[in-house]
């Protein structure tokens, strides 16, 4: 059987940055590192950091005053940062820069008084954080639109003053359909200068489509609470192939491989590469003769670490000056 590995796959630049922030803090400080929400939606990553000393919480008031804390890659509302400062927390912000871009768009629309329609999943932590950036009580407000049906029904204060932004991890095709409905209803609708869909999300969905040309089965390594993982599975199924979401190699089933000569394997933007290696090894044990093929091109984007972490790193690595010896 040919096992086609998609490129790009696995960690995106935002996830790489967020995980590195927590990982370095654990190495640099001799105290617990608290993280508000899972740093990324992947059990293997979270469990690995927890084993090294990270403490994951959902609320700021769960963190002892004066502690070191990290905001997850999904971002948070300004109220969360205010609460953290009031508690005297030493805060490190691991919000993905692409999520920050959406926050700035919402802020600009709020200051212009526009109504903002946020295309996304209502309960997703990224969406909750983004909504908190609408800071104008006199403006048109911000509402979540999850699908085309909601796009047909949503009401705004002024139909001539409406903008939209999106959750960064959605399926691109779904967003286009929702935006098409909104534009029919609000012809002057303002969109982002560049798509809000994360480059990594789009690239991984495109890589899934490439796998589907060759493979009747596509396996996605991810998490059931990871939006970008679920969207990759949806894309494969929309292409008419069988798609399976697994968290680790232990979820594989021998029956999936019956009678096929080509299978595709990829991983979501929050899944580490070691899970891919373990999955390949497990497939070899289930199927026997497996030829590994690569398709697509890797990504090479890197996001800078926050200045606060670089400053801490520098202070911890500083070597005290050596006093000259005195001859007696």
GUBALO-754150 format. One record per residue: residue in one letter; x, y, z of N, C-alpha, C, O, CB in turn. Coordinates in pm, whole numbers, plus 32768, in hexadecimal, padded with zeros to 4 digits. Glycine has a CB too. Layout:
// residues N
AXYZXYZXYZXYZXYZ ...
***
This chain:
// residues 328
X80547F8980008000800080008058807D800080BF808180437FA08000807B X803080E17FB6807381637FB9803381B980267FB981C9802A806A81AA7F2D X808481F0807D8054824C80E4808982D780C2810082F480CD8083821E8174 X802C832D8099805083B4806D804B841480E47FE4842281257FF183E37FFC X80BC845580FF80C484B7816C80B48543813280FE856A80D7814B84AA81BA X8054858D8167803786138132809B867A816480CA867381D57FA9863E815A X80BB86D6810E8106874F813280B987C880FF808D87C9808C8199874B80F8 X80A98830815580D7883481DF807B87E6823B800887C9821880E288C5820D X80AE87C682AF806087828317809987AC839E810687E583A6806486E68304 X8050878D8407808487A2848D808B883484B78048888A8480810A87678498 X80DF884C851C80E888CF855A80F4894184F48145893C8498815D88D385B7 X80A189A7850880B08A2484BE810B8A80850F81328A5F857E80258A6784A1 X812B8AF484D681868B51851A814B8B83859D81948B9585FF81A68BC784BF X80C68B9A85A080878BCC861B808B8B66868B80A58B8986FE7FF98BF485FF X80718AE9866B80768A7E86CF81058A6886FD81208A5A8774803A89FB8698 X81628A64869D81F08A5386BE821C8ABD872182618AA0878382478A59863D X81F48B39870782188BA9875E81DB8B9887E982208BAA884D81EB8C2D8721 X815B8B7687F081168B6A887081528AFB88C5816A8B0E893D80818B518859 X81698A89888881A28A1888D3822F8A3A890282558A16897181A58998887B X827C8A7D88AE83058AA288D383068B048948835D8AFC899F834E8AE0885C X82A58B5F894A829C8BBD89BA828C8B728A3E82D68B8C8A9D82268C1F89A6 X822D8B178A4482178ACC8AC0828E8A738ADF82BA8A6A8B5281978A778AB6 X82C38A318A7A833489D68A8E83AE8A218AC683EF89F18B22835889918A09 X83CB8A968A8D843D8AE38ABE84268B178B4A84828B178B9C845B8B568A5F X83AD8B458B6783928B778BED83A68B0A8C5683DD8B248CC183038BAE8BF5 X837A8A918C37838E8A228C9584228A0C8CAF844B89EE8D20834E89A28C5E X84728A1B8C4685038A068C5485488A798C9E85AD8A648CE1854289F48BCB X85118AF28C9185538B688CC685338B878D5785858BC28D9E85318BDD8C74 X84BD8B618D8584928B888E0D847F8B0E8E66845E8AA18E3784108BD98E06 X84948B238EE484858AB78F4684038ACB8F9484048ADA900E84FF8AB38FA6 X83958ACB8F4A83118ADD8F8582AA8AAD8F2082CB8A9A8EAB82F88B738FAE X822D8A9A8F4B81C78A6D8EEB81B08AD48E7D81B68B4D8E9581438A508F34 X81968AA38E0581718AF98D9480DD8ADF8D7880B88A748D4881C98ADD8D14 X808A8B428D977FFA8B338D837FD58B5D8CF5800A8BBF8CC07FAC8B878DEB X7F7A8B118CB87F4F8B2E8C2F7EB78B378C2F7E728ADA8C567F808AC18BCC X7E848BAB8C017DF38BBA8BF77DC38B728B7A7DE58B998B0A7DC98C518BF4 X7D768B0C8B8C7D428AB48B247DB48A5E8AEE7E298A7F8B007CFE8B058AB2 X7D9189F08AAA7DF7899D8A6B7E4789F38A0A7E0D8A3E89BB7DB689248A20 X7ECA89EB8A107F1E8A4089BC7EFB8A2D892A7EF88A8D88DE7FB28A2289D4 X7EE089B189017EA7898F887F7E4B891888957E5588D488FB7F17896E8814 X7DF288FE88387D93889088487DD0880C881A7DB187DA87AE7D1288AD87FB X7E2887D5886E7E61875288527E89871288D67ED9874A89217EDA875D87F2 X7E51869D88F27E66865B89727EF8863689887F2C864389F77E0F85E0897C X7F3C8607891E7FC885DE892D801F865589538077864989A87FFB859E88AA X800786C789148055873F89338039876D89C2809587898A0E803587B088CF X7FBA877589E67F9487A58A6B7FC887468AD7800087748B3B7EFC87B28A75 X7FB886C58AC37FE886648B27807F866B8B3680B4865E8BA47FBD85D68B02 X80C6867F8AC5815786888ACC818587008B1B81E286F68B6C8190868D8A41 X814587748B06816987EC8B51813E87E18BE3818488108C3C812988688B11 X80CC87A28BFB809F878F8C85810287398CD3811F87548D488012874E8C88 X813786D38C918198867A8CD3821886C68CF7825F869E8D5481BA86038C77 X823587328CAF82AE87808CC9829687F28D2B82F588358D5482E387B78C47 X821988088D528200886E8DB7819C88D98D95818489328DE7827B88AD8DD7 X816188D48D1E80FA89368CFB807889138D448056889E8D5580E3893A8C62 X802F897B8D6D7FAE896A8DB17F4589AF8D5B7F498A298D497FB189A48E44 X7EE689628D277E8189998CCD7E0289B98D1B7DCF89668D677E6289368C5A X7DCF8A328D077D568A618D4A7CFB8AA18CE27D268ABD8C727D788AC58DBD X7C7F8AB88D077C218AF98CAC7C068B8B8CD37BDA8BDA8C807B9F8AAD8CA8 X7C218BAE8D517C028C358D7F7C7C8C738DC47CCD8C2D8E027B888C348DE0 X7C868CF58DB77CF58D3D8DF77CEF8D2F8E8F7D578D288ED17CF28DD18DCF X7C758D2B8EC77C6C8D248F597C978C9C8F917C998C8A900B7BDF8D428F85 X7CB88C3D8F3A7CF08BBE8F677D888BC68F797DC68B688FAC7CCE8B508F04 X7DC48C358F517E558C458F577E7A8C968FD37E438D028FE67E8B8C8A8ED6 X7ED58C6590277EFD8CB0909F7F378D38907B7F7D8D4690177F658C6090F1 X7F198D9C90CC7F488E2390B27FE08E2690A880278DE290F37F188E83911F X80118E76904980A08E87903880E38E198FE8815D8E1D8FD580DF8E9090BB X80978DB68FB980D38D458F7180F58D6A8EE180CD8DD28EAE80748CCE8F73 X813F8D108EA3815F8D1D8E1580F28CD78DC580CF8C658DE281EB8CE18DF5 X80BD8D1C8D5E804B8CE58D14805B8D008C7F809D8D5F8C557FC78D208D47 X801C8CA98C2F80228CB28B9D7F948CB08B657F418C608B9180768C3D8B61 X7F788D088B067EFA8D058ABB7F0E8CAA8A437F728CB689FC7ECD8D958A8E X7EB08C4F8A2A7EC08BEA89C27EC28C2889367EA58C9F89257E518B8389CB X7EE58BD588D37EEE8C0388477E6A8C3888137E698C8387B27F1D8B9287EF X7DFA8C1188517D768C3A88227D568CCA88447CF78D03880D7D0D8BDF885C X7DA48D07889E7D8B8D9188C37D228D9F892F7CE88D3C895B7D628DDF884B X7D098E1989597CA88E3489C47C768EC289B77CB28F1689737CE78E1C8A4F X7C088EDD89FA7BCE8F6389FA7C248FC08A507C6A8F928AAA7B3C8F608A2F X7C2090438A357C6C90A28A877C4B90988B1C7CA090B38B707C51912F8A58 X7BCF90728B3C7BA990658BCA7BFE8FFC8C117C1890088C897B1690418BD5 X7C288F958BC87C7D8F2E8C037D048F688C287D3A8F4A8C937C8E8EB78BA1 X7D3C8FBB8BD07DBD8FF98BEC7DB1905B8C617E0C90648CB37DF290408B6F X7D4290A48C687D2F91008CD87D2790B58D5C7D6190DF8DC07CB191558CC4 X7CDF90458D5B7CD48FF48DD47D5C8FBD8DFD7D7C8FB78E747C718F818DBD X7DAA8F958D9B7E308F5F8DB87E898FCA8DF67ED28FAF8E557E718F278D38 X7E8490438DBE7ED690AF8DF67EAA90D18E837EFD90EC8EDA7ECE912C8D9D X7E2690D18E9B7DF390EF8F217E2190888F867E3190A78FFC7D5A90F68F1F X7E36900D8F597E648FA28FB27EFC8F9F8FBE7F348F4890017E328F1B8F80 X7F3E8FFF8F7C7FCF90068F8580168F948F3E80878F738F617FF890089012 X7FD58F588EDB80138EE98E9380808F1C8E3580758F888DFB7FAA8E9A8E44 X80E88ECD8E2881508EE88DC381238EA08D4581338E268D3881E18EB78DF3 X80EA8EEC8CE880A08EB18C7980F48EAC8BFA81358F0E8BD480208EFF8C60 X80F08E398BB881308E278B3580C08E058AD380708DAA8AEA819F8DB58B39 X80BC8E508A65804F8E438A05807A8DEA899080CF8E11894080228ECE89D2 X803E8D728987805E8D15891A7FF68D1888AC7FF08CBE8859806B8C878951 X7FA28D8088A97F3C8D8C88407F7D8D8887B67FE08DCE879D7EEB8E0D8852 X7F468D38875D7F798D3186D57F718DBB86947F0A8DFE86A07F2A8CC98680 X7FDB8DE986517FD78E6D860F7F658E7A85AA7F358EE98593805A8E8685C9 X7F388E0D856F7ECA8E15850F7E448E2B85567DE98E69851F7EC48D9684B9 X7E388DF785D07DC28E1386227DC58EA6864E7D5E8EE986517DBB8DB4869D X7E3D8ED786717E4A8F6486967E1D8FBF86247DE19028863D7EDC8F8486BC X7E388F9885A87E0D8FE585347D758FF585347D42906285197E3D8FA184B0 X7D2D8F8A85517C9A8F8F85557C6D8FEA85C67C0D903685B67C5F8F018566 X7CB18FE286397C8E903986AA7C9A90CC86827C44911D86A67CE9901B8724 X7D0190EE863A7D15917986107CA991A585AD7C7E921885AF7D9F918A85D1 X7C7D914A85577C12916984F97B90918885467B4B91E985277BFC90F48497 X7B71913685A97AF8914C85FA7B0091D286407A9F921D86457AE590DA8660 X7B7491F086777B87926F86BE7B7092E686617B30934886867C15927786FB X7BA592DC85E77B95934A85877B02935C85607AD293CD85587BEA9330850A X7ABC92EE85487A2E92F7852479DC932E85997980937C858579F8926C84FB X79FF9306861279B69337868879C793CE86957966941586B079E892F18709 X7A3F93FE86817A57948E868E7A1194DC861F79F0955286317AED94AB868A X79F9949B85AD79AD94DA8541791794CD855678C99503850879D4949D84BA X78ED948585BE785F947685DE7817940D858E779D94028598781B94F685CB X785E93BE853E781E935A84E977EC92E3853B782092C585A6787E932B847D X778892A085057761921C853777C491B784FE77E891BE848976CD91F8850F X77F1915A8552785090F48525780F906B852D77D69046859478D290F88579 X7819902084C177EB8F9584BE78668F3C84BF78B88F3F846377908F79843F X78718EED852778E48E94853A78BC8E08850E786D8DC5855079148E9485CF X78F28DDB849D78D38D56846979298CF184B579A48CF784B078ED8D4D83CD X78E88C9884FB79328C37854B78D78BE485A3785D8BE8859479998C7D85A1 X79138B9A85FF78C98B42865978BB8B8686E1791E8BA9872179108AB78668 X783F8B99870B781C8BEB877D786D8BCC87FC78978C288842778B8BDC8799 X78818B4D881978C18B27889779588B15888C799A8AF388EE78828AA788CA X798F8B2A88157A208B1888067A6A8B8688517A428BFA884D7A488B17876F X7AD78B6188947B1F8BC088E87B558C3588967B5B8CA588CA7B918B7A8931 X7B7C8C1F881A7BAC8C8D87C67B3C8CF187AB7B538D6A87B07BE48C588741 X7AC58CC087907A538D1787747A2E8D6887F17A138DDF87E779DA8CC48745 X7A2E8D2888647A0D8D6F88E07A708DE088FA7A498E4D89247A0D8D0D8957 X7AEF8DC588E17B538E2D88F37B448E9E88907B518F1388B47BDC8DF388E8 X7B288E7D88127B198EE287AA7AA28F3F87C77AAB8FB887B27B078EA08721 X7A348F0587F579BF8F58881279DD8FC1887C79A5902F8879794A8F008840 X7A358FA088D97A558FFD89447AA2907889167AB390D689647AA48FB889AD X7AD1907A889A7B1B90EC88677AC29158882B7AF391C088007B7F90BE8801 X7A3F9140882879E391A987FB79CB92048873798691DE88D2795A916E87C3 X7A05927C886F7A0B92D088E879B8934F88E179D193AD892D7A9892F48903 X795693548888790793CE8879787493B3889B782B937E88487913940687E9 X784893D7891477BD93BE893A7759940E88E876E293EF88E777A993DE89CA X7789947588A2773194C6884E772D949587BE76E294CB876C775C95588852 X777D9431879D778493FF87157718939886F876BB93868746780A93C386FA X77259356868776C092F6865C76CD926D869C76779217868876C492E785CA X7739925686E7774A91D8872E7786916A86D7779F917E866076C691AB8763 X779C90F7871577D6908486CF7781900986E977558FF187597868906D86FE X776A8FBB867F771A8F41868877618ECF864177AC8EE685E1768C8F57864C X774A8E55866F77828DDF862F77208DAB85C676A78DA485DF77A28D708697 X77538D87855377068D4684E9774A8CC184CC77BC8CBD849F76FC8DA08467 X77038C5384E777428BCF84DB77328B91845177858B3F842977088B728541 X76C98BB5840776AE8B6F838A76588BC5832E76368C37834F76688AE883A6 X76358B8E82BB75E78BD98258755C8BFB828C75298C68827075DB8B8981D8 X751D8BA082D674988BBC830C749A8C34836974428C8A836374618B418356 X74FF8C3A83C075098CAD841A752A8D2C83CD74FF8D9983F475748C938486 X75778D20836175958D94830E75178DCF82D1750E8E4882BD75F98D6F82A0 X74B58D7A82B274378DA9827673DE8DEE82DD73878E3E82B973EB8D338237 X73F38DD1835E73988E0383C573D28E74841A73868EBE845873708D94841E X74568E82841D74928EE1847A74628F6F845F74518F9883EC752B8EDA8471 X744C8FBA84CB741E904384C2748990A184F874CC9082855B73999056850F X7499911484B774FB917784E274B891FE84F1744B921684BD7571917F847E X74FB9256853974C192DA855274B4932C84D2744B936884B97515932685B6 X751F933084827520937E840775549325839775CC93088393757893FF8416 X74FF92F9833C752A92A082CF759392DD827175D19296822374B39278827E X75A69361827A760A93A48226769293AD826B76F293DF823075DA942E8201 X769A937E82E57716938A8332773593058377772992F783F1770C93FC839B X775E92A483257776921C835677FD91E983247823920382B2770491BC8329 X784391A3837978C29164835578C290D48386787390AF83DD793B91B38390 X791A9084834D79278FFB837E79B98FD883947A12900C835178E78F97831C X79D08F7F83F47A528F40840B7A368EAC842079C28E84842D7A9F8F808488 X7A9F8E5A84237A878DCB84347AE68D8F84997B568DBF84AE7A948D8383AF X7AB88D2584D67B108CCD85227B7D8C9A84C37B608C7F844E7AC08C568564 X7BF78C8C84F27C668C7084967C6D8BDF84687CB48BC184097CE68C9384D7 X7C248B8484A97C368AF5848C7BC08AB584457BAD8A3C844D7C508AAB850D X7B718B0483FF7AFB8ACE83BB7B1E8A9283347B8B8AA682FF7A938B3A83A9 X7ABF8A4782FD7ACC8A1582747AB48A8A82147A518AD282207A67899F8258 X7B108A9C81B87B0B8B0E815D7A898B10810C7A4B8B7980FF7B838B0C80FF X7A608A9E80D779E88A988084796B8AC180D179138B05809C79D68A0C804B X79648A98815078F18ABC81A378EA8B5381B7787E8B8E81AF78F88A74822B X795C8B9081D079608C2181E579328C69816678E58CC9816F79EF8C4E820B X795F8C3C80F379358C7C8076789E8C76806578608CD68037797A8C387FFE X78628C04808A77D08BF7807C77878C5780DA77248C9680B377A48B668098 X77B88C61815577778CBA81B677878D4C818A77288D9A819177B48CA68244 X77FF8D70815E78178DFA813377BF8E1C80BA778F8E8C80AF78AC8E0F8110 X77AB8DBD806177568DD57FEB76C88DF98016768A8E537FDC77538D597F8E X76948DB5807B760E8DD480AE760D8E5F80EC75B18EAE80D575E18D6A8116 X76748E7D813C76798F00817E76828F71811776458FDA812A76F08F0681DE X76CD8F5D80AD76DB8FC6804876578FDF7FFE763B90507FD577498FA27FE3 X76088F767FED75848F897FB0752D8FE2800774E190357FD4753F8F027F99 X75388FCF808A74E4901C80E6751D90A5810474D29105811874D28FD08167 X75A290B0810675E5912E812A764C914F80BD76C1913080CC762A912481B7 X7621918E8050767991A67FDD76F691F77FFE775B91EA7FB8762D91EE7F72 X76F39249806777699299808A77BE925380F5781392938133773D932380BD X77A991D4810877F29186816D78899198815D78BE918D80EF77CD90F08163 X78CD91B581CB795E91C781CB79A1914881FE797E91148267798692428222 X7A02911881B27A4D90A181DB7ADC90C481FD7B05913881EE7A4A9038816D X7B299064822A7BB6907D824B7C07909A81CD7BE2906F81607BF390048295 X7C7690E481DE7CCE9102816D7D0A908081347D1C907280BB7D4091648198 X7D279024818D7D548F9F81657CFD8F3B81B07CCA8F5A821C7DEE8F898184 X7CED8EC681787C988E6281B87CC48E4982487D3B8E4382657C9B8DDE816A X7C618E3C82A17C808E1D832C7CA18D8A83417CE18D6683A47C0B8E448385 X7C788D3482E37C988CA682F17D308C9882F77D778CC9829F7C5B8C52827B X7D608C55835C7DEF8C4283717E2E8BFF82F77DF68BA082C07E098BEF83F0 X7EA38C3182CE7EE98BF7825B7EFE8B6182707EF38B1382117F708C3E8244 X7F1D8B3982EC7F398AAC83087EBB8A5882FD7EBE89E782CC7F778A9D8394 X7E4C8A8F832B7DCD8A48831F7DAC8A30828C7D8889C182647D5B8A988362 X7DBA8A99823B7D9B8A8C81AC7DFC8A2C81687DD389D881177DA08B168167 X7E7D8A3881877EE089E081497EC7894E816A7ED688F781147F6B8A078176 X7EA0893381E57E8888A8820C7E08887181CC7E0187FB81AB7E7F889D82A3 X7DA588C681BC7D2C889B81767D4A888080E37D17882080A97CBE89048183 X7D9D88D580A57DC588BE801A7E14883C800D7E0487F37FAB7E1889347FE4 X7E6B881F80707EB987A3806D7E5F872980787E7A86C2803B7F2187A380DF X7DF3873580C67D9386C780CF7D5386AF80477D43863C801E7D2686E68139 X7D2F871980017CF387097F7C7D5486C27F1D7D2A86717ECA7CCB87937F42 X7DD586DF7F2A7E39869B7ED77E3E86067EF77E4985B37E9D7EC486DB7EEC X7E3585E47F787E3285577F9E7DB885117F637DC0849F7F367E3185488037 X7D4885577F637CCB85197F367CCD84F27EA27C83849A7E787C5785777F50 X7D2185337E547D2E85107DC67D6784837DB87D46843C7D597D8785767D7C X7DBE845C7E167E0483DD7E0E7DCB83707E687DDA82F97E4C7E9383F27E30 X7D89839A7ED57D6D833B7F417CD883317F627C9683977F737DBA83657FBE X7CA382B67F6B7C1882A57F957C0782B0802D7B9782B7805F7BE5821F7F67 X7C7982B380747C7682C181067CD9832D812E7D4C832C81037C998239814C X7CAB838C81827D0383F381BA7CF683F082517C8883F682887CE084818181 X7D6883E582947D6D83E583267DA6846983557E10849383287DC2836D835C X7D5E84AC83AF7D88852D83E67DAB851984797D5784ED84C77D19859A83D5 X7E25853A849E7E4C8536852B7E2A85BE85677E5B862585397EE68514853D X7DD685BE85CD7DAC863B860A7D5E862086897D7385BB86CC7D57868E85A9 X7D03867B86AA7CB5866E87247C23869087087C0786E686B57CEC86C88793 X7BC6864D874D7B38866787347B0B86F2875E7AA0872087347AE58601877B X7B5B873887B27B3887C187D87B8C8827878D7B8F889C87B27B4A87D4886E X7BD287F987237C24885186D17BD7887586527BB8881E86017CAB880F86AE X7BB988F686427B6C892185CE7BB48900854C7B7588D084ED7B5189B685D5 X7C37891A85467C7B890384C67C84886E84A77C87884984327D07894084C9 X7C888817850D7C86878684F57C01875B84B87BFE871184567C9F873A8579 X7B95878A84F27B10876584C17AF8879884347AB8875483E37AA5879C851E X7B2B881084167B18884683907B6387F383287B3387E182B87B4688D8838B X7BD887BF834B7C24876B82ED7BD786EB82CD7BD686BF825A7CAE87488328 X7B9886B183327B47863A831B7AD0865B82C27AAE860F82677B1785FE83A1 X7A8F86CC82DC7A1D86F7828A7A45870981F879FC86E1819E79E3877982C1 X7AB9874781E27AE8875E81597AFA86D981107AD186CC809D7B6D87AD815A X7B37867881527B4B85F481137AC685B380F07AB6857B80847B9C85988170 X7A6785BA814B79E5857A8132799A85C280C37952858380757991857881B1 X79AA864780BC796A8690804E79A6866A7FC7796686797F5F797987278064 X7A2286387FC97A6386087F4F7A38857A7F2B7A6185457EC47AFA860D7F5E X79E5853D7F8079AF84B97F627A0384447F8F79F083D57F5F799984AE7ED4 X7A61845B7FEB7AB383EC801B7A9283CF80AE7A55842180F37B49840C800A X7ABC835B80DB7AAD833781687B16838481B87B8C838381947ABB829D817E X7AEE83C582247B4B841282777B3A83EA83097AC983DD83397B3584AB8264 X7BA983D8834E7BA783B083DA7BFE840F842B7C6F842E84057BD9831F83E9 X7BC9843E849B7C14849284F87C47843C856A7BF983F785AC7BBC8507852E X7CCA844085827D0483F685F27D55845586497D8A84B986187D5C838085BE X7D5E843586CA7DB4848287237E3F8446872C7EA0848D87457D76848B87AE X7E4983C487187ECA8381871C7EC182FF86CF7E5582D986A07EF8836887AF X7F3282BB86C27F37823E86767EDE81D286B07EB78175866A7FC5820C866F X7EBD81DE872F7E68817A876F7DDA8179873C7D90811A87537E6781918801 X7DB281E486F77D2A81EC86C27D1A81AA86397CAA819D86087D00827C86B9 X7D88818085FC7D81814385777D3680BD857C7D3F807385DE7E0E812E853F X7CED80A085107CA6802185057CD07FD984857CD4801584197C0C80378508 X7CEE7F5984927D1C7F0A841F7CB77F0C83AE7CDE7F0B83397D377E7B844A X7C367F0D83CF7BCE7F0583687BD17F7B83087BA07F7082977B457EFE83AA X7C0A7FEC83327C0E806182DA7C608047825C7C48808681F47C4680D88325 X7CC07FEC82647D217FDB81F97CFF7F67819B7D4B7F49813F7DA97FC68233 X7C907F2781B27C6B7EB5815F7C527EDA80CD7BFE7F2F80B07BF07E748197 X7C9B7E9A80737C827EAA7FE37CB17F2B7FA67C8E7F477F347BF47E9D7FCA X7D017F7D7FEC7D307FFA7FB17DC87FF37F997E107FB17FE47D0D8073800C X7DF580377F337E84803A7F137EC380C27F2E7F3E80D07F297E9980147E82 X7E7081277F4C7EA381AD7F6A7E5681E77FE07DDB81EA7FDE7E99820A7EEF X7E9D821480457E5F825780B77EAA82D880D17F2382E080BB7E5F81FB8135 X7E63833E81017EA083BF811E7EAA83D681B47E5383AB81FF7E52842F80DD X7F12841981DE7F268438826B7F5184C982787FAB84F782327F8F83D982AC X7F10851182D37F35859B82EE7F1C85B883827EE9856383CB7EE585FD8294 X7F3F863083AD7F2A865584397F0486E784407F2D873883EC7FA88639848E X7EB5870984A47E82879184B17EEF87EF84E07F5C87C485057E0B87948511 X7ED0887084DF7F3388D685027F5B88D185947FBC891285BB7EFD895F84E2 X7F14888585E67F36887A86747F6C87F0869A7F7987D187107EBC889986C8 X7F8C879D86367FBC871586508052870B86388080873185CC7F7086AF85F8 X809F86D98697813186CF86878159865F8628811085FE8615817386BA870E X81CE866F85EC81FD861085878217858585BF820F85228576827B86458547 X8236857C8642825184F6867781D5849D867281E184228670828385008708 X815E84D8866F80E48488866080DA844E85D380A783E085C0806784DD867F X810C84998570810E846684E6816B83ED84DE8147838784A4813B84D48482 X81E383F985198243838B8516820A830F855A821A829F852882C583B4855A X81C7832285CB818D82B08613811C827185C2810A81F785C3815982DB869D X80CF82C4857C80608291852B8094824284B3805E81D984918008830484FB X80FE82748474813A822B8404816B81A284338155813D83F181B0827C83C7 X81AC819F84A581DF812084DB816C80BF84F48177804884D6822E8139855E X80FF80F1852B808B809C854A804A806884CA80217FF584C4802580E9859E X804080BD84638005809183E5805A802383A680257FC4836D7FF681088383 X80DC802F83B081347FC5837D81187F4183C381197ED7838481C87FEC8390 X80FE7F48844480E47ECB848D805C7E90846B804A7E16847480EC7EE48523 X7FFC7EE384427F767EB484207F6E7E8083917F297E1E83757F117F228434 X7FB67EC483367FA57EAA82A780167E53826F80007E0382147F9E7F2C825A X808D7E6382A580FE7E17827081527E6C821481967EC8824280CF7D9B8227 X81507E50819481A37E97813381687F21811781007F2E80D781AE7E4580B0 X81AC7F898149817E8012813881ED806580FB825D8069812E8150804F81C0 X81CE80A8808D822C8103804C82058193806F819481BD8056822E80EC7FB1 X826381DE80A88247826780D1825F82C6805B82CA82C5801E829F828F814A X81FB8316803D8205837C7FD481E584058011818D8411806781A3835B7F5C X822D84697FE5821384F2801281D485407F9F81F8852D7F2B829585378044 X817885987FC0813A85EC7F5A812986797F928107868A800780B085B17F2D X814186DD7F3E813487677F6A81B887A17F9B821F875F7F9680CE87717FD8 X81B2881D7FCA822988657FF982188891808981AA88B480B4824588DF7FA0 X8286888E80D5828388B681618278894E816E82988998811182FF888381A9 X824B897B81E382498A0A820282CC8A308246831089DC828081CF8A2D825D X82ED8AB0823F83678ADD828283538B6082CE83B58BA482F083D68AEE821D X82D68B8482E982BB8C00833182D98BEF83C682BA8B87840082298C2B831E X83168C54840383358C54849283068CD884CD83208D42849583CE8C3E84AB X82C18CD3854082978D4B858782FA8D6885F8832B8D0C863A82078D3B85BF X83178DE7860C83748E0E8676833A8DF2870082C18DFA871683988EA38669 X83928DD1875D83698DC087E783518E488826838C8EAB87FA83D48D708837 X82FB8E50888D82E08ED288CB835D8F0B890F83B18EC08942826E8EC58932 X83678F8F890D83DB8FD1894A83EA8FAD89DD845A8F9F8A0E83CF9069893A X837A8F9E8A2383808F7D8AB283C98EFA8ACA84128EED8B2C82F38F768AEC X83B48E988A7283F98E178A81848D8E268A5E84E38DED8AA283B88DAB8A29 X84AB8E7089F585378E8589CF85838ECD8A3E85F78EAD8A5885408ED5894C X85428F2E8A7F85818F758AEE859B8F178B6386058F1C8BA1852A8FEB8B1C X853A8EC08B82854C8E608BEF85BD8E008BCE86108DE18C2484CA8E138C0A X85C08DD18B52862A8D768B2886B28DB88B3987108D798B6A86168D4B8A95 X86BD8E378B10873D8E7E8B1A87668E908BAC87DC8E818BCD87338F058AD6 X87058EB08C0287268EC68C8F87528E458CD487A78E488D2C86AF8F028CD9 X87188DD58CAA87398D558CE887BF8D208CB788008CD28CFD86CC8CF08CCB X87E88D498C3F88648D158C0788DA8D728C1D894B8D528BF688528CFB8B75 X88C08DE58C5C892C8E448C7389948E088CD089738DCC8D3788F58EC88CAE X8A108E188CAD8A7D8DE18CFE8AB88E528D518AE38EB68D188AEB8D9F8CA4 X8ABC8E458DD78AF58EB08E2A8B878EC98E058BD08E6B8DE58AE98E8B8EC0 X8BB18F468E088C3E8F638DE98C9D8F228E4C8C7E8F188EC38C578FF98DE5 X8D108EF68E1C8D748EB78E728DCE8F238EAB8E0A8F718E618DC78E4C8E23 X8DD88F288F308E2E8F8B8F6D8EC18F688F588EE88EF48F668E0F8F989002 X8F118FCB8F368FA08FAC8F238FDE8F838FA68FBC8FB690118FEB90268EE9 X903A8F258F9D907F8EF7901590E08F63904491148FB08FF490C98E718FFB X90F78F6790C691528FCB910191CD8F84913291C58F289184910D901B9176 X923F8FAE910192BC8F72912C92EB8FB491AD92F2902E91B793278F8090BF X930B8F60920D933B8F95928D93D28F879297940D8FAE92FC92F78F4C9303 
***
